[in-house]
Amino acid sequence: MSLTLATMAYSMQFADEGSTIRLHWKTLTIPITLSDSLTKQNPNIKTGSDVAGAVRRSFETWEKAANVRFEITTADKQSISASGKSGDGASLLTIAQTPENLLLFSGDTEEVSARTRTFFDRNGFITEADIVLNPYEQFSTDGSIGTFDLEATLTHEIGHLLGLEHSSIAGATMFQHQGKNGIYGLHNFNARTLAEDDISGIRALYGAKNSDANCCGSINGKLSTASGKAAKDIQVWIEETETGRVIAGVLTNSVGNFRIEGLSSGKYSVYAQDSSERKNPTAAQTFGEIEISRGKTTNFTKKLKSLAKTFDIQYVGFNGQISQLAVPLNGGKSFMIYVGGKNLDADKVTPGFNSPYFTVTPNTINKLDYGSEISVISFEIKVNSVIPNGEYSFYLQTKNKEIAYLTGSLTIESFENPWSSSIFSSVE
């Protein structure tokens, strides 16, 4: 008997309500059927797009990160398997405008780039996963404004096909939101490349490549409130202590437990914050350093301090726009960053970073008017020219040390962001 799940790391997909049986493929070689609706000219894909290259690179991206490989064949099959207890056994990638495919996007045609329908058995083994690119939307591979990037979309959906859910890290490929080209006035290529969070998640399911001798270790953790109760739905994340790069983030479960796997050996700093909508949320907190060793699980038990949360960061922005999408930056440049949320006061909060590669330009914090329902501030940052690629967090802090993070919301990419305030040279 099989069950089905319509997907929305680093979070896993689970086969049971208790979240104990993780979804994954039993075999490390996964067969994929590519519909000719993608290989032939299609009105939903911009003419001249490198479809074959986008498909190949998106699968290779995951193959390079973990011990999996794909066998891709082409067929004239158009429709995914109907919802139900079992599929037809073929994992299809399609964009055809058939009734079954269109049904996945009823009532939600403009904001979603694609959906993945997964079939699995009682043991949590995925037996089939079908990907449908939204037949109501336009795709391209050259960054055309108003289109979804084909390669970024496929890379995200392949993560679902492999068993990953949405990530809480804004710059991760598996982050729940994907924008169209043109957000911030930039190409939306970020999701083409995996974040460390994505890599940790996929390694947790399939293991690292045999060539990666530094991987993998894990953290087995538990958080409780100041009163000793289970701290549920708390975002926990770790950053490289030396660089400040975000490596992985998860949410605690109903009894306050969390587990982070697929980690390379090294020293990491641990952070937590309440990102829920509960009545009395707790402000962000730092738990110090933890060391991960290959082949070992490090236990981590902490109690949250009773710290009131009086303001919240909800959005980041650039070029006058704010959204939930990470802002792509480059080293050796300055950028004006926008931050939106609740009760943000430019006179009472100070921006900062855990990474030594970012600095805030003095006297650049300004209050902006985006209407009465949201408060927005802006400030200029300088990015060191030798910063490693990856995802980084920033925080806002009050004089009484209350702090709030937007985790992984600044991403350093090889793709150029031409809209810098200035360019400088820095090697410190």
BAMAR-533932 format. One record per residue (C-alpha): residue number from 1; chain; x, y negated, z negated. Coordinates in steps of 0.2 Angstrom, whole numbers, m for minus. Last residue first. Layout:
% residues N
+-----+-------+-------+-------+-------+
!  nr ! kette !    c1 !    c2 !    c3 !
+-----+-------+-------+-------+-------+
! NUM !     A !     X !     Y !     Z !
...
+-----+-------+-------+-------+-------+
% end
This chain:
% residues 428
+-----+-------+-------+-------+-------+
!  nr ! kette !    c1 !    c2 !    c3 !
+-----+-------+-------+-------+-------+
! 428 !     A !   208 !  m213 !   m31 !
! 427 !     A !   208 !  m211 !   m12 !
! 426 !     A !   197 !  m226 !    m6 !
! 425 !     A !   196 !  m235 !    10 !
! 424 !     A !   181 !  m246 !    14 !
! 423 !     A !   166 !  m247 !    25 !
! 422 !     A !   152 !  m259 !    21 !
! 421 !     A !   133 !  m260 !    18 !
! 420 !     A !   131 !  m243 !    27 !
! 419 !     A !   117 !  m240 !    40 !
! 418 !     A !   127 !  m228 !    51 !
! 417 !     A !   123 !  m212 !    41 !
! 416 !     A !   134 !  m199 !    51 !
! 415 !     A !   131 !  m181 !    49 !
! 414 !     A !   145 !  m173 !    40 !
! 413 !     A !   134 !  m174 !    24 !
! 412 !     A !   135 !  m180 !     7 !
! 411 !     A !   117 !  m178 !    m1 !
! 410 !     A !   110 !  m190 !   m14 !
! 409 !     A !    94 !  m184 !   m22 !
! 408 !     A !   102 !  m168 !   m30 !
! 407 !     A !    92 !  m171 !   m46 !
! 406 !     A !    83 !  m188 !   m49 !
! 405 !     A !    88 !  m190 !   m67 !
! 404 !     A !    80 !  m199 !   m82 !
! 403 !     A !    89 !  m206 !   m98 !
! 402 !     A !    85 !  m213 !  m114 !
! 401 !     A !   101 !  m220 !  m122 !
! 400 !     A !    93 !  m234 !  m132 !
! 399 !     A !   100 !  m246 !  m120 !
! 398 !     A !    91 !  m238 !  m106 !
! 397 !     A !    98 !  m225 !   m93 !
! 396 !     A !    94 !  m222 !   m75 !
! 395 !     A !   102 !  m207 !   m67 !
! 394 !     A !   110 !  m201 !   m51 !
! 393 !     A !   112 !  m183 !   m44 !
! 392 !     A !   123 !  m176 !   m31 !
! 391 !     A !   121 !  m164 !   m17 !
! 390 !     A !   136 !  m157 !    m6 !
! 389 !     A !   150 !  m162 !     4 !
! 388 !     A !   166 !  m166 !    m6 !
! 387 !     A !   170 !  m184 !   m10 !
! 386 !     A !   187 !  m190 !    m2 !
! 385 !     A !   181 !  m207 !     4 !
! 384 !     A !   173 !  m212 !   m13 !
! 383 !     A !   155 !  m218 !   m11 !
! 382 !     A !   151 !  m236 !   m17 !
! 381 !     A !   133 !  m239 !   m23 !
! 380 !     A !   122 !  m254 !   m21 !
! 379 !     A !   106 !  m256 !   m32 !
! 378 !     A !    87 !  m256 !   m29 !
! 377 !     A !    72 !  m256 !   m41 !
! 376 !     A !    54 !  m250 !   m38 !
! 375 !     A !    39 !  m250 !   m49 !
! 374 !     A !    24 !  m241 !   m43 !
! 373 !     A !     5 !  m243 !   m44 !
! 372 !     A !     5 !  m262 !   m44 !
! 371 !     A !    13 !  m265 !   m26 !
! 370 !     A !    30 !  m262 !   m19 !
! 369 !     A !    38 !  m277 !   m26 !
! 368 !     A !    56 !  m275 !   m29 !
! 367 !     A !    67 !  m278 !   m44 !
! 366 !     A !    86 !  m280 !   m41 !
! 365 !     A !   102 !  m272 !   m47 !
! 364 !     A !   117 !  m278 !   m37 !
! 363 !     A !   126 !  m287 !   m51 !
! 362 !     A !   141 !  m274 !   m52 !
! 361 !     A !   142 !  m262 !   m37 !
! 360 !     A !   138 !  m245 !   m44 !
! 359 !     A !   151 !  m231 !   m43 !
! 358 !     A !   151 !  m214 !   m35 !
! 357 !     A !   165 !  m201 !   m33 !
! 356 !     A !   168 !  m198 !   m52 !
! 355 !     A !   152 !  m188 !   m52 !
! 354 !     A !   140 !  m188 !   m67 !
! 353 !     A !   132 !  m204 !   m60 !
! 352 !     A !   124 !  m220 !   m66 !
! 351 !     A !   110 !  m233 !   m65 !
! 350 !     A !   107 !  m245 !   m79 !
! 349 !     A !    89 !  m249 !   m85 !
! 348 !     A !    82 !  m263 !   m95 !
! 347 !     A !    83 !  m278 !   m84 !
! 346 !     A !    79 !  m269 !   m68 !
! 345 !     A !    63 !  m262 !   m77 !
! 344 !     A !    56 !  m245 !   m71 !
! 343 !     A !    40 !  m242 !   m79 !
! 342 !     A !    35 !  m228 !   m67 !
! 341 !     A !    44 !  m223 !   m52 !
! 340 !     A !    54 !  m229 !   m37 !
! 339 !     A !    72 !  m230 !   m33 !
! 338 !     A !    80 !  m239 !   m19 !
! 337 !     A !    99 !  m236 !   m14 !
! 336 !     A !   109 !  m249 !    m5 !
! 335 !     A !   124 !  m241 !     3 !
! 334 !     A !   143 !  m243 !     2 !
! 333 !     A !   155 !  m232 !    13 !
! 332 !     A !   171 !  m222 !    11 !
! 331 !     A !   161 !  m205 !    10 !
! 330 !     A !   145 !  m203 !    19 !
! 329 !     A !   127 !  m203 !    14 !
! 328 !     A !   111 !  m193 !    17 !
! 327 !     A !    96 !  m199 !     5 !
! 326 !     A !    86 !  m185 !    m2 !
! 325 !     A !    68 !  m183 !     2 !
! 324 !     A !    54 !  m188 !   m11 !
! 323 !     A !    51 !  m204 !    m2 !
! 322 !     A !    55 !  m223 !    m3 !
! 321 !     A !    58 !  m234 !    12 !
! 320 !     A !    67 !  m251 !    13 !
! 319 !     A !    82 !  m244 !    22 !
! 318 !     A !    85 !  m231 !     9 !
! 317 !     A !    74 !  m223 !    m4 !
! 316 !     A !    73 !  m212 !   m20 !
! 315 !     A !    56 !  m207 !   m28 !
! 314 !     A !    49 !  m201 !   m44 !
! 313 !     A !    60 !  m208 !   m58 !
! 312 !     A !    50 !  m209 !   m74 !
! 311 !     A !    49 !  m221 !   m89 !
! 310 !     A !    45 !  m219 !  m108 !
! 309 !     A !    52 !  m202 !  m111 !
! 308 !     A !    54 !  m199 !  m130 !
! 307 !     A !    68 !  m188 !  m136 !
! 306 !     A !    65 !  m174 !  m148 !
! 305 !     A !    80 !  m164 !  m145 !
! 304 !     A !    79 !  m148 !  m135 !
! 303 !     A !    85 !  m132 !  m143 !
! 302 !     A !    98 !  m122 !  m134 !
! 301 !     A !   102 !  m104 !  m130 !
! 300 !     A !   115 !   m99 !  m116 !
! 299 !     A !   121 !   m82 !  m113 !
! 298 !     A !   135 !   m80 !   m99 !
! 297 !     A !   133 !   m65 !   m88 !
! 296 !     A !   149 !   m58 !   m81 !
! 295 !     A !   155 !   m51 !   m64 !
! 294 !     A !   165 !   m66 !   m59 !
! 293 !     A !   167 !   m79 !   m74 !
! 292 !     A !   156 !   m94 !   m77 !
! 291 !     A !   161 !  m107 !   m90 !
! 290 !     A !   149 !  m118 !   m99 !
! 289 !     A !   150 !  m137 !  m103 !
! 288 !     A !   139 !  m149 !  m112 !
! 287 !     A !   121 !  m148 !  m115 !
! 286 !     A !   115 !  m164 !  m108 !
! 285 !     A !    97 !  m171 !  m110 !
! 284 !     A !    83 !  m179 !  m100 !
! 283 !     A !    68 !  m186 !  m109 !
! 282 !     A !    54 !  m175 !  m116 !
! 281 !     A !    37 !  m177 !  m110 !
! 280 !     A !    22 !  m181 !  m122 !
! 279 !     A !     6 !  m179 !  m112 !
! 278 !     A !    12 !  m166 !  m100 !
! 277 !     A !    14 !  m170 !   m82 !
! 276 !     A !    30 !  m159 !   m80 !
! 275 !     A !    47 !  m165 !   m75 !
! 274 !     A !    55 !  m162 !   m92 !
! 273 !     A !    73 !  m163 !   m91 !
! 272 !     A !    88 !  m152 !   m93 !
! 271 !     A !   107 !  m153 !   m90 !
! 270 !     A !   122 !  m140 !   m90 !
! 269 !     A !   139 !  m145 !   m85 !
! 268 !     A !   149 !  m132 !   m75 !
! 267 !     A !   166 !  m124 !   m76 !
! 266 !     A !   171 !  m111 !   m64 !
! 265 !     A !   168 !   m94 !   m56 !
! 264 !     A !   156 !   m94 !   m42 !
! 263 !     A !   137 !   m93 !   m46 !
! 262 !     A !   125 !   m80 !   m38 !
! 261 !     A !   113 !   m80 !   m53 !
! 260 !     A !   104 !   m93 !   m63 !
! 259 !     A !    92 !   m86 !   m76 !
! 258 !     A !    78 !   m95 !   m86 !
! 257 !     A !    68 !   m92 !  m102 !
! 256 !     A !    57 !  m104 !  m111 !
! 255 !     A !    43 !   m92 !  m114 !
! 254 !     A !    31 !   m98 !  m100 !
! 253 !     A !    46 !   m99 !   m88 !
! 252 !     A !    60 !  m112 !   m87 !
! 251 !     A !    62 !  m120 !   m71 !
! 250 !     A !    78 !  m118 !   m60 !
! 249 !     A !    93 !  m128 !   m53 !
! 248 !     A !   109 !  m124 !   m44 !
! 247 !     A !   126 !  m131 !   m40 !
! 246 !     A !   124 !  m150 !   m41 !
! 245 !     A !   140 !  m158 !   m37 !
! 244 !     A !   147 !  m168 !   m52 !
! 243 !     A !   165 !  m166 !   m46 !
! 242 !     A !   175 !  m159 !   m60 !
! 241 !     A !   161 !  m152 !   m71 !
! 240 !     A !   152 !  m144 !   m56 !
! 239 !     A !   134 !  m147 !   m59 !
! 238 !     A !   121 !  m136 !   m67 !
! 237 !     A !   102 !  m137 !   m68 !
! 236 !     A !    87 !  m134 !   m79 !
! 235 !     A !    70 !  m141 !   m76 !
! 234 !     A !    58 !  m138 !   m90 !
! 233 !     A !    42 !  m129 !   m86 !
! 232 !     A !    41 !  m120 !  m103 !
! 231 !     A !    51 !  m125 !  m119 !
! 230 !     A !    45 !  m111 !  m131 !
! 229 !     A !    42 !  m117 !  m148 !
! 228 !     A !    55 !  m121 !  m161 !
! 227 !     A !    49 !  m138 !  m166 !
! 226 !     A !    63 !  m147 !  m157 !
! 225 !     A !    57 !  m137 !  m141 !
! 224 !     A !    65 !  m121 !  m136 !
! 223 !     A !    77 !  m116 !  m121 !
! 222 !     A !    83 !   m99 !  m116 !
! 221 !     A !    97 !   m94 !  m104 !
! 220 !     A !   105 !   m80 !   m95 !
! 219 !     A !   118 !   m88 !   m84 !
! 218 !     A !   126 !   m78 !   m69 !
! 217 !     A !   143 !   m73 !   m61 !
! 216 !     A !   147 !   m70 !   m43 !
! 215 !     A !   158 !   m73 !   m34 !
! 214 !     A !   177 !   m78 !   m33 !
! 213 !     A !   182 !   m64 !   m21 !
! 212 !     A !   171 !   m71 !    m7 !
! 211 !     A !   176 !   m60 !     8 !
! 210 !     A !   163 !   m47 !     4 !
! 209 !     A !   150 !   m59 !     7 !
! 208 !     A !   140 !   m63 !    m8 !
! 207 !     A !   125 !   m53 !   m15 !
! 206 !     A !   108 !   m50 !    m8 !
! 205 !     A !    95 !   m58 !   m19 !
! 204 !     A !   106 !   m68 !   m31 !
! 203 !     A !   117 !   m73 !   m16 !
! 202 !     A !   102 !   m81 !    m8 !
! 201 !     A !    98 !   m92 !   m23 !
! 200 !     A !   116 !   m97 !   m26 !
! 199 !     A !   118 !  m102 !    m8 !
! 198 !     A !   102 !  m112 !    m8 !
! 197 !     A !   108 !  m121 !   m24 !
! 196 !     A !   125 !  m124 !   m16 !
! 195 !     A !   115 !  m134 !    m2 !
! 194 !     A !   113 !  m125 !    15 !
! 193 !     A !   116 !  m135 !    31 !
! 192 !     A !   102 !  m138 !    44 !
! 191 !     A !    91 !  m145 !    30 !
! 190 !     A !   100 !  m162 !    31 !
! 189 !     A !    97 !  m165 !    50 !
! 188 !     A !    83 !  m177 !    48 !
! 187 !     A !    90 !  m190 !    60 !
! 186 !     A !    90 !  m208 !    51 !
! 185 !     A !    79 !  m223 !    50 !
! 184 !     A !    75 !  m220 !    32 !
! 183 !     A !    63 !  m206 !    38 !
! 182 !     A !    65 !  m207 !    57 !
! 181 !     A !    66 !  m188 !    61 !
! 180 !     A !    52 !  m180 !    52 !
! 179 !     A !    52 !  m176 !    33 !
! 178 !     A !    53 !  m159 !    24 !
! 177 !     A !    46 !  m157 !     7 !
! 176 !     A !    47 !  m142 !    m4 !
! 175 !     A !    66 !  m141 !    m6 !
! 174 !     A !    73 !  m125 !     2 !
! 173 !     A !    86 !  m134 !    12 !
! 172 !     A !    92 !  m142 !    m4 !
! 171 !     A !    94 !  m161 !    m6 !
! 170 !     A !    80 !  m164 !   m18 !
! 169 !     A !    84 !  m149 !   m29 !
! 168 !     A !    68 !  m142 !   m37 !
! 167 !     A !    69 !  m128 !   m24 !
! 166 !     A !    54 !  m119 !   m15 !
! 165 !     A !    53 !  m100 !   m14 !
! 164 !     A !    66 !   m88 !    m8 !
! 163 !     A !    62 !   m71 !    m2 !
! 162 !     A !    72 !   m69 !    14 !
! 161 !     A !    57 !   m75 !    25 !
! 160 !     A !    56 !   m90 !    14 !
! 159 !     A !    74 !   m94 !    17 !
! 158 !     A !    71 !   m91 !    36 !
! 157 !     A !    58 !  m105 !    34 !
! 156 !     A !    70 !  m118 !    29 !
! 155 !     A !    83 !  m114 !    42 !
! 154 !     A !    69 !  m114 !    55 !
! 153 !     A !    63 !  m131 !    50 !
! 152 !     A !    81 !  m138 !    50 !
! 151 !     A !    85 !  m131 !    67 !
! 150 !     A !    69 !  m137 !    75 !
! 149 !     A !    70 !  m155 !    68 !
! 148 !     A !    53 !  m162 !    66 !
! 147 !     A !    48 !  m175 !    78 !
! 146 !     A !    43 !  m194 !    75 !
! 145 !     A !    60 !  m201 !    81 !
! 144 !     A !    70 !  m189 !    92 !
! 143 !     A !    84 !  m181 !    82 !
! 142 !     A !    92 !  m171 !    96 !
! 141 !     A !    85 !  m154 !    93 !
! 140 !     A !    66 !  m157 !    95 !
! 139 !     A !    49 !  m152 !    88 !
! 138 !     A !    32 !  m159 !    90 !
! 137 !     A !    17 !  m154 !    79 !
! 136 !     A !     0 !  m146 !    81 !
! 135 !     A !     7 !  m129 !    85 !
! 134 !     A !    16 !  m129 !    68 !
! 133 !     A !    30 !  m117 !    69 !
! 132 !     A !    24 !  m100 !    63 !
! 131 !     A !    36 !   m88 !    54 !
! 130 !     A !    31 !   m70 !    51 !
! 129 !     A !    38 !   m59 !    37 !
! 128 !     A !    37 !   m40 !    36 !
! 127 !     A !    41 !   m26 !    25 !
! 126 !     A !    48 !   m36 !    10 !
! 125 !     A !    52 !   m24 !    m4 !
! 124 !     A !    45 !   m30 !   m21 !
! 123 !     A !    42 !   m12 !   m27 !
! 122 !     A !    23 !   m14 !   m25 !
! 121 !     A !    25 !   m17 !    m6 !
! 120 !     A !    28 !   m33 !     4 !
! 119 !     A !    21 !   m44 !    17 !
! 118 !     A !    26 !   m62 !    20 !
! 117 !     A !    17 !   m76 !    29 !
! 116 !     A !    29 !   m91 !    33 !
! 115 !     A !    23 !  m108 !    37 !
! 114 !     A !    29 !  m122 !    48 !
! 113 !     A !    32 !  m141 !    50 !
! 112 !     A !    18 !  m146 !    37 !
! 111 !     A !    13 !  m164 !    35 !
! 110 !     A !     2 !  m166 !    51 !
! 109 !     A !   m10 !  m151 !    53 !
! 108 !     A !   m15 !  m148 !    35 !
! 107 !     A !   m34 !  m145 !    36 !
! 106 !     A !   m32 !  m128 !    45 !
! 105 !     A !   m13 !  m125 !    47 !
! 104 !     A !   m12 !  m106 !    45 !
! 103 !     A !   m28 !  m104 !    56 !
! 102 !     A !   m18 !  m111 !    70 !
! 101 !     A !    m7 !   m95 !    71 !
! 100 !     A !   m22 !   m83 !    70 !
!  99 !     A !   m32 !   m93 !    83 !
!  98 !     A !   m17 !   m94 !    96 !
!  97 !     A !    m7 !  m109 !    99 !
!  96 !     A !    10 !  m101 !   101 !
!  95 !     A !    24 !  m107 !    90 !
!  94 !     A !    32 !   m90 !    86 !
!  93 !     A !    45 !   m81 !    75 !
!  92 !     A !    38 !   m63 !    72 !
!  91 !     A !    43 !   m50 !    59 !
!  90 !     A !    36 !   m34 !    67 !
!  89 !     A !    28 !   m21 !    55 !
!  88 !     A !    10 !   m24 !    61 !
!  87 !     A !     5 !   m32 !    44 !
!  86 !     A !    m2 !   m24 !    28 !
!  85 !     A !   m14 !   m28 !    15 !
!  84 !     A !   m22 !   m43 !    23 !
!  83 !     A !   m19 !   m59 !    33 !
!  82 !     A !   m18 !   m56 !    51 !
!  81 !     A !    m1 !   m52 !    59 !
!  80 !     A !     7 !   m66 !    68 !
!  79 !     A !     2 !   m70 !    86 !
!  78 !     A !    12 !   m72 !   102 !
!  77 !     A !    20 !   m56 !   107 !
!  76 !     A !    29 !   m58 !   124 !
!  75 !     A !    45 !   m51 !   116 !
!  74 !     A !    63 !   m56 !   112 !
!  73 !     A !    75 !   m47 !   100 !
!  72 !     A !    85 !   m53 !    85 !
!  71 !     A !    95 !   m42 !    74 !
!  70 !     A !    98 !   m51 !    58 !
!  69 !     A !   112 !   m50 !    45 !
!  68 !     A !   113 !   m51 !    26 !
!  67 !     A !   127 !   m51 !    13 !
!  66 !     A !   126 !   m70 !     9 !
!  65 !     A !   130 !   m87 !    15 !
!  64 !     A !   137 !   m84 !    32 !
!  63 !     A !   122 !   m74 !    37 !
!  62 !     A !   110 !   m88 !    31 !
!  61 !     A !   118 !  m101 !    42 !
!  60 !     A !   119 !   m88 !    56 !
!  59 !     A !   100 !   m87 !    57 !
!  58 !     A !    98 !  m106 !    59 !
!  57 !     A !   113 !  m106 !    71 !
!  56 !     A !   105 !   m94 !    83 !
!  55 !     A !    88 !  m102 !    83 !
!  54 !     A !    94 !  m119 !    86 !
!  53 !     A !   106 !  m113 !   100 !
!  52 !     A !    92 !  m105 !   109 !
!  51 !     A !    81 !  m120 !   107 !
!  50 !     A !    93 !  m133 !   113 !
!  49 !     A !    80 !  m146 !   118 !
!  48 !     A !    79 !  m151 !   136 !
!  47 !     A !    61 !  m154 !   136 !
!  46 !     A !    54 !  m158 !   118 !
!  45 !     A !    46 !  m144 !   110 !
!  44 !     A !    27 !  m144 !   107 !
!  43 !     A !    23 !  m143 !   126 !
!  42 !     A !    32 !  m126 !   128 !
!  41 !     A !    45 !  m121 !   141 !
!  40 !     A !    49 !  m102 !   138 !
!  39 !     A !    60 !   m96 !   124 !
!  38 !     A !    49 !  m102 !   110 !
!  37 !     A !    32 !   m95 !   116 !
!  36 !     A !    43 !   m80 !   121 !
!  35 !     A !    41 !   m74 !   104 !
!  34 !     A !    57 !   m70 !    94 !
!  33 !     A !    56 !   m53 !    85 !
!  32 !     A !    67 !   m52 !    70 !
!  31 !     A !    75 !   m36 !    63 !
!  30 !     A !    83 !   m37 !    46 !
!  29 !     A !   100 !   m29 !    42 !
!  28 !     A !   103 !   m29 !    23 !
!  27 !     A !    89 !   m16 !    20 !
!  26 !     A !    77 !   m16 !     6 !
!  25 !     A !    72 !   m34 !    10 !
!  24 !     A !    68 !   m45 !    m5 !
!  23 !     A !    54 !   m51 !   m17 !
!  22 !     A !    58 !   m51 !   m35 !
!  21 !     A !    48 !   m40 !   m47 !
!  20 !     A !    48 !   m48 !   m64 !
!  19 !     A !    37 !   m64 !   m61 !
!  18 !     A !    24 !   m58 !   m73 !
!  17 !     A !    11 !   m61 !   m60 !
!  16 !     A !    19 !   m48 !   m48 !
!  15 !     A !    27 !   m47 !   m31 !
!  14 !     A !    39 !   m62 !   m34 !
!  13 !     A !    46 !   m76 !   m23 !
!  12 !     A !    62 !   m83 !   m30 !
!  11 !     A !    66 !  m101 !   m35 !
!  10 !     A !    81 !  m110 !   m31 !
!   9 !     A !    81 !  m109 !   m25 !
!   8 !     A !    22 !  m113 !     2 !
!   7 !     A !    23 !   m95 !     5 !
!   6 !     A !     7 !   m85 !    10 !
!   5 !     A !     9 !   m69 !     1 !
!   4 !     A !     3 !   m52 !     6 !
!   3 !     A !     2 !   m35 !    m3 !
!   2 !     A !     6 !   m18 !     4 !
!   1 !     A !     0 !     0 !     0 !
+-----+-------+-------+-------+-------+
% end
